């Protein structure tokens, strides 16, 4: 029974990390900051 709980918690942690990275990758704020960074490197403004 103890191994089942450890497996369950590990699975939840993996799902949480994967979903968190997907949400961050697709979030408008992350996209805006990424575009801003690209714009600054293209134009040379800091």
N, C-alpha and C positions, 0 to 999 in steps of 0.2 A: 504494500500500500504506500509505503514511503517513496519508493521509486516512481510510482504513478504521480504523486504530487510534485516531485522534482521535475518530471517530464512535462507536466502541465504548466508549471511556472516557467520553464525554459521555453516552451512553445509560445506562451503569452508574450514573453520578452522578445522573442524573435519577430512575432507579428507586430508588436509595438514599434520596434526599430525599423522594420521594413515599411510600415505604413507611415511612420514619421518622416522617413527620408523621401517617400513619394509625395507627401503633402508639402514638404519644404521645396522640393524640386518644382512643383506645379503652382506654388503660391504666387499671387500677384506681386507681393512685396519682394520676394526673391527674384522674380523676373525683372521688376523695375530696377532693383539694385544691380542686377547683372547687365541690363542694358545701359545703365548709367556708367558702369565700369568700362564697358566696351566703347561707349561714346567718348569717355575721357581718354582712353588709350588711342583712339583713332584721331581725335582732334589735338591731342597733346595738352589739354587743360587738366589741371589737377584739382 
